[in-house]
């Protein structure tokens, strides 16, 4: 599920039929307006979105693609909806887009779903153009593109489409210097725990990560080094190859590969997605299913039941023609081979369109898109570092993680004690990071 965030001038916001009047189960009336419905694009495709206005400062802008940052949380019994203090719409207006087509409530008339990276990039671009056509007064507002996980593919390719088309969409960023992070003014992309080039940078970084967290033993690590070694210099081969890839790394199986220190398993759909795609493609062992009922405080994921009730679907303006059940991870809709390499895309964004900001952040407990792999990817861009590796801070002054700035507006951020879903594991840290991006100093 992709998420798109846009901060707008609320004084120009016009009422429309997509406004949500009453959200079933809401325990306290929201102090912001919200909208949901469809933007229709090409070939009978209907993209579903949910737009929540800013609770605080309508003069700032953010455009993004992330999960876990919304204003609502469904109770464990699935009957009550509470608001969270860590929502990103405390500082920005947020629009969530369900993409690619077939995800969530987004659907096509022919019910044929076979998206690719290329078709999804084009669809996402058409959605954005359609959104601004529907809400024309928003178009001049600056915004970011941001994404998590496979958003490491979607977001650079979307930025590429926008810039190639010479669109008048105002892809922008803001300057700020808070908590040791320096964000430079300009158009920009943010990616959290993202896939960029797993083939090129995975073998050795993954081995380093697993050894450091005790998931493999030193003898297996040394065997990996032996099989991946380039004998002339002793340097480790970071690219996947036959001999190097033949050594299976993981000997022990954490409950949750998305967060290795979480005692609770991820949702079943995430396990299926990992096993069907990631594990198979990159020769990783499958994720085992564990019974979350063994722990009283594990998530129940009742939001799935809640959002599929007839009352909620009606309140969200879900089409009566689309009767399929909403799921947080949809299988079988993508023509999946391997992720599109992002080196040429990102190089084009820098060299041709002068992209002025590229921010990558990682939780340090994630095995899916680990922080070491991301560091290698960022370093491979060949951009000089601007300052030392240093801490940044949560709202209470404690260390949230560490940050490295590079020239040309590139920043890499490590978020401590977080897995693949940073805003879910460390909501305060995620919100503070976004405040830095949009230049909120409170």
PEPE-V918738 format. One line per field, one symbol per residue. ss: DSSP state (H for helix, E for strand, - for the rest). phi: phi as a letter, one per 20 degrees, with the letter a starting at -180 (. if undefined). burial: 1 if it has 9 or more other ideal C-beta (glycine too) atoms within 8 Angstrom, else 0. A space follows every 10 residues. Layout:
ss->???
phi->???
burial->???
//
This chain:
ss->---E-----H HH------E- -----E---- ---EEEEEEE -HHHEEEEEE EE-------- ---------- -EEE------ EEE----HHH ---EEEE--- ------EE-- ----E-HHHH HHHHHHHHHH HHHH-HHH-- --E-EEEE-- HHHHHHHHHH HHHH------ E----EEE-- EEE----EEE EE-------- --HHHHHHHH HH-----HHH HHHHHHHHE- -----E---- -HHHH----- ---------- -------HHH HHHHHHHHHH H--------- -HHH------ --HHHHH--H HHHHH----- ---------- ---E------ --HHHHHHHH H-----EEEE EEE------- HHHHHHHHHH ----E----E EEE-----EE EEEEEEHHHE EEEEE----- -HHHH-HHHH HHHHHHHH-- --
phi->.ecddcecef fefdfbfefe ebdgnffbgf ebebcbrcde dflmeceecc ddffeccfee cbcbbbdmdf eccefgemdc ddedfeffef cbecdedebf goelefbdfe ldcbfcgfff ffffffgfff ffffdffefe ffbddbbcmf ffefffffgf ffffflfefe fcbcebbcmn eddefqfacc cdleecbfff cbgfgffgff ffdmecefff gfffggedfe ffdnfefeef bgffffefee eddffcffbf defeffggff ffffffdfff fdldffeeec efffcfdffe lffffffefg ffgffemfff fddfefcebd dndceedcgf gdgfffffff eedlgdbcdd cceedeefcf ffffffffff fmdffebffb fccffenffe rcccecfmme cdcddflcdf dgfffcffgf fffffffeme dd
burial->1111111111 0010000111 0011110001 0101111110 1000111111 1111100101 1111111111 1101100100 1111011111 1111111111 1111111100 0010101011 1111111111 1100101110 1111111111 1111111111 1110000011 1111010001 1111011111 1111111101 1111111111 1000110001 1011101110 0000011111 1001101011 0001111111 0101110011 1111101110 0100001000 0100000100 0111011110 0110111110 0100010111 0011000011 1110111111 0010111111 1111111111 1111111101 1010000000 1111000011 1111110111 1111111111 1110111111 1111111111 00
//
